[in-house]
Amino acid sequence: MSTSDESAAPAARRPRISPRAFAVAILTSLVLGAVLGWAARRTDAEWLVTTLDLVGSTFTDLLTFTVLPLIFTAIVVGIDSLRAVGGGRTAARLGGKTALWFAITSLVSVVIGLLVATALRPGAGVRLVPDDADLREVSDQEAGSWSDLVTGLVPDNLISAFADGETLQVVFIALLIGAACYALGDTARPFVEVNRSLFEVIQRVLGWIIRLAPLGTLGLIGNAVATYGGEFFAPLLRLTAGTYLACAVVLFGVYPVLLRGIARVSPLRFFAKSWTVLQFAFVSRSSSATLPLSRQAAENLGVHPSYASFAVPLATTTKMDGCAAVYPAIGAVFIADLFGIPLGWPQYLTIVLVAVFGAIATAGVTGWFTMLTLTLAALGFPPQVVATGIAVVYAVDPILDMMRTATNVAGQIAIPTAVARTEGLLDDEVLASPSGPPLLEQPAGTRG
């Protein structure tokens, strides 16, 4: 992810199942589900359709009940973790400048993601409707306005926001409480630690649920093919193509411009010294596992070791343009199209704001799962729509995650390089050398 990534499924923090084996299982389930769905459609086997639907909907329901607590605890813990960037004027200046460039490149990346998504309309052609009768009208709703956003933001009471599944209200509450905890400091430490523990518990539960993803994929794809036929694969293909295209623009367009314009570093030099790292990130699908390589690559590019040791680890948890900017934008448009939910300019602006500030608000826990969930919540999508949409994209997640992670890691090296130049922390002799110290032996790690 990227934590698949980038926090891939935040689930797999210490997976006992090999990421490659899990990816193979997901893709095998995709193929098998399609075969079963085709067979059910051709033979009118209602029992098979019912079984596939039951398997898929059960997996979706399991994901649904984790959505709200995941959003709340991630934001509270993430905001409080921002205090770790402090510690003296120099650290504050470096941290602030680094965060500013994180935000700028996230803004550019999410706009690119939206442009690609609106051009391809990846979810067009198929209309899904949640099973819950209370949500059947969601596909008929009209694009919201700012007044709708404001009036739906503040809950009548704390409990009702969670009980009624009002995801946007939960985001609002979490931001308020997270900000209050940050302001109170040590006084709020016990409350923050409780939320940190709850977040870990939710991730562990989610990890168990994600282990069922191959079975859930089989049911969801099988039922979709039985219901809609082969046209269901066209949206998934467009989602994959759009993600790779947008990430490629960021990776080979945005970062080289930044490196040339701000750091005065040749893009060819950058890729020559970081290509091995990007290849490992692509294959491993793990920013955190790639961290030692990323830090060494930054030093090989001339970044002062002390700053590299600060900025690259920080970037690994907060700088994820593939998972936290490009993909949430494309994923949100994809899921909105699947459910026939129209998006207007207020919704597009919301996606941009979540990409720019959401990664900061969830620093330390950012990943595609958290960011896509947060984005859909900010758009006001019902929890079941959120869970169903995420369950659908899981079918091709292993393929998407490779490009997302490579993009993430490139940004995690490029931004510190650019900031180092502006602070006089870039050694041109090291940069000009044909090679640097050998990249570290890569330890086993987790996705994302």
N, C-alpha and C positions, 0 to 999 in steps of 0.2 A: 504496500500500500504503500507497500505502503503500509503501514500499519494496517495492512491491507486495508494498508498502511495502512497501511497505514491504517492502522488499528483494525485491520482487516476485518475481521469481525473482531471487535475488540476482544472477541472471544479467544482468539488463539494466542494468548500471551505466552503461555508455556505449554505449547501443544505436545502431546505425546504421539500424535499422528503426524507423519511426515507431510509437510505442505504439498510436496509433489504428489504423494499418494492421495491426498485429499482433493487436489485439483483434478487428478485422473478420475476419481470417484464422481466428482461433480459432472464432468464432461461425459462420463459413461452414462450417468443417470439422465443427462440431457438427451442423449441418443436413444436410450432405452425407453424413456418416457415418450419420445416422439413416435417410436415404433408402436408402443402400446396404444397411444392415442389414435394413431392411424388405423390400427387394427380395430379399435372400438368404433371408430367412425365408419369403417367399411362394413363391419358386421352388425352394426346397430346393437352392440352388446351394452345394454344399459347398466348391467351390474358392474362392468369394468369402468364405465364412465363414473358411476357413483363411487366406486372404490378410489379411483384416481382423485376425484374431487375431495373425498374425505381425507385422504393422505395430505393433499396440498393445503386444504383449509386448516387442518389441525396444526401443520407446521406454521402457517401464517398466524393462527391464534396464539401459538406459543411465543412468537416474536412480538405480537401486539402488546402483551402485558408487560414487556420490558421497556417499551418506548418511553413512557412518561418518566419513570424513575431514572432511566439512563440519562435523559435530557437534563433533569433537575440536578442530579448529583454531579454530572460532568461539568456543568456550568459553575456551580458553587465551588467545586474543587479547583477548577481551572482558573477562575478569577483570583482565588486566594494564592495560587501558585505563582502569580505574576510578581509577588514581592521578592522572589528569588533573584530577579534581574537587578535589584538594587545593590547597594554596597559601594558608596563612594562616588565622587563626581565623574571620574573617568569611566567607571563601570556604568554609571547612569547614562552618560553621554553615548558610550558605545552601544549600550542596550537600547537606548532610544532611537539612535540612528539605524541600528540593525532592524528593530521592529518597524521603523518607518519604511525601509526598503522592502521588508516582508509584505507590508500592506500595499505598497505601490505595485509590486509585481503580482500580488494576489488580485488586485483590481484589474490589471491588464489581462490576467489569465482567465478570470471569471467572465469578463466581457468577450474574450475569444470563445470561451465555452458556450456562451449564450448565442453568439453569432452563428456558430456552427450548428447548434441545436435548432435554432429557428429556421435555418436554411434547410436542414435535413429532415426536421420534424420526425425524429426517430420512432416515436410511439404511434404515429398515424397509421390508420388502416385497420386497427383492432380496437374494440371497445370492451373493457372489462367493467363489471359492476360488482361491488362488494356483496357478500352474502347477507350481511346484516340488513334487515329490513329498514332500520332507521337511517341507513346510509344510501338507500337506493336512489335518492334524488340528487346525490352529489354530482352525477354526470350532467345534470340539467342546470346546475348553478351558473350564474353569470360571473364574469370577471369582477372581482371586488374593487372597491375604491378605498381611498385613504380614510374616509369616514367609517367604513366597515372595519378597517384595520384598528382604528382607535377605539370604537365602541366595543369591539370584541376583545380588546386587550386586557382590560381590568376585570377580574372576577368579582362576583358578589361576595364570595368568601374563599378562604384558602382551600377548604376541603372540596368544594364544588368543582374547582378547576380540574382536580385529579379525578374526582368521581364521574364527572361528565365527559372526560376525555378531551378537554379544551387545551390542545397542545400549545397554542400561541400564548394562552394565559399562563401556562406552566413555565414557558420561556421567560415571560415578563417577571413572574414571581422569582424565578431562579436568579435573574439578573439583579433584581433588587436585593435579595438576600445575599447573593455573592458579593455585591458591592458593599453591603453593610458589614459583612464578615471581614472584608479587606480593610475597611476603615477602622474596625474595632481591634484588629490585630490579635494579640494574645488573649484578649477577653473572649473572642469567638473561637479560639483554637479547639476547645472540646467539640463544639458543634461541627466545625470543619472536619475534624478527625472522624466523627461519626459518619458524615457524608462520604468521606474518603473510604471508610470501611464498607459502607453501603454500595459505593461505586464498584469496589472490588468484588463484592458479593454478586452484584448484578452481572458483572463481566463473567464471573465464574459460571453463573446460571446460563448466561447467554452462550458461553463456550460449550456447555453441554447441549444446548439447543442447536447450535451451529453444527455440531457433529451429526445432526439429523438432516443437514442441508441436502446431501445426496438423495435421501428419501423424499424430502420436500420438493426438490427439483423434479424428481420423477413424477410426482403427483401433479404439480402445477403445470409442467410442460405437457404431460400426457393429457390432462383435462383440457388444456388450451387447444391442443391439436385436435382432440376429439370434438371440441366445440366450434373452433374457428377454421380448422384445416391448416394446411401448410403456410398460409399467409402470416401465421404468428411468428415465423422465423424471420420475416423481413424486418420487423421492428428491432429484433435483437441484433440482426446484422447491421442495421443503420446505427444502433447504439454503439456497437463495437467500432464501426468505421468512424463515427463522429468523435468518439473518445480518442482514438489513435490520431486522427487528423488534428484535433485541437491541441493535444499534448505535443505533437510534433511541431506545431507552430510555436508553442511556448519554448520547447526544448531547443529547436534549431533556429528560431527567429528572435524571440524576446530576450533570452539570456545572452546570445552573441551581441545583440545591440547594447545591452547593459554593460557587458564586459568591455566592448570596444569604446563605448562612449564615456563610461564612468571610470573603469579600472585601467583603461588603455592596455588591455590584454587581448592579444590576438585570439579569436575564437578557435582557430586551428591549434594554437598552443594549449588552450583550455581543454579541448577535446582530446588532444594527444596525451595530456597528463591525467585525464580523468576517465578515459574511455573504458579502461579495465573495470573501474569502479561502477560505471553505468551499466556495463554488461553484467556484472555480478548483481546489481540491483534489479535488473530486468529479469534475471533467472531466479533469484531468491525471493523476489517480491517483498523485500523487507528493508525499510530505511534504517531501522534500529540495528539489524544485523550488519548492515553496511557501514554503520557509524565509524568504526576504526579505519576503514578504508577511506571514507569520505574526509575524515580529519587529516589523514596523511596526505591525501590528494591536495587539500587546501594548503598544507604546508609546502608541498612540492611546487605549488603555484606561487610561493613566496609569502604567503600569509604568516604573520608572526605566530609562533607556536602557542603563546599564551592566549592570544585572541582566537586562534583556531580552536583551542580547547574550550573556549567559552561559547563561541558563535555556532560552531557546527553541531554540538549536542543540543543547543537551544533550537536550532533550525530543524533538527530531527524530530522534535515534538511539536513545532508550530509552523514550520515552513513546508507545506505540502501542496504545491500548486496543482499537482495532478489529482490528488485525492480530496483536497479541501477547497478547490476553486473550480477547476475545469469540470471535474466529474459531478459535483453536486449541481452545477448549472445544467449540464446535459441530462443528468439523471432526473432532475426535477421536471424538466420539459418532457422527457420521455414518459414519466409516470403520469403527468397531467394529461398528456395525449392519450395514454392507455385508458384512462378513466373519463375522458371527454371533459376535463376541467379546463375551461378557458383561462388563459393568463393574460393580464393587461400590464401596462407599464408599472403600476404600483407593485405587482408581483415580481416583475423583472428587477426592479430596484431593490426589493427585499432580498432577492437571491444575491445581488451584488453586495449588499450590506452584510449579509450573513457570511459571505466568503471573506470579506475584508476584516470584519470584527469577530466573526464566530470562532476562527482559529485561535485568536488571542483570548477570547472568553473561555475557551476550552483548552488552553495551553496545557500540554503534558498528557492530554488524553485524546488529542485530535486524531482522527482517522477518517477514512471514507464513510464508514458506517455511522459514526457520530455526526459527521458534518452533513451527510445526506439526510439523516434523521432530523437534525436541527433545521436544515433548510426547508424540508417538507413541513415541519412543525410551524416554522415562521410563516409559511404560506397558508397555514390554517387547515391543512389536510387532516381529515379524521384519522385516528390511530390505525384503524383497520386498513385504510387506503395506504398509509405509510408502510405498514407491515407487509401488505400484499405486494406493493410495488417493489420493496426491497427484496422480498422473497423471489420475485420474478427476475430481478437483475442478478441475483446470485447464480443463475444458470450460466452466465457467461463471465462471472466475476474473475475467475482465474486468468482468463485471457486479458481482460481489461486491466487487471492489477499489475501486470508486468510493465505496461507502458506508463501507467500512473506512477509506479514506484521509480522508474528511471527518471521521469520528469521531476519527481520530488527531490531525488538525490542530486540531480544537476543543479537545482535551485539552492539546495543546502550547501553546495560548494561555491556557486557563482556569487551569491549575495555576500557572504563573508569576504570573498575576494574583492568585490567592488567596494565594500565599506572599508576594508583594510587600506585600499589605495587612498581614500579620502582622509584617513587618519594617519597616514605616513607609516603604516604597519605592513607594507608590501615590499619585500626584498626583490629588487629587479635582477640581481645576480642569480638568485635561486630560480626566479621565474624564467630567466634566459637559459639556464642550464638544460641540456638535453633530457636529463632525467633527475629525479630526486631520490631520496632514500627509498628502498623497496617498500611496497605496500605491505601492511601488516598481514600476517597469517590470519585468515578470516575465521573467527570462532562461530560455532553454531549459534543460531539466533532464531527469532520468531518473525513472522511476516509483519510488514508494516514498519 
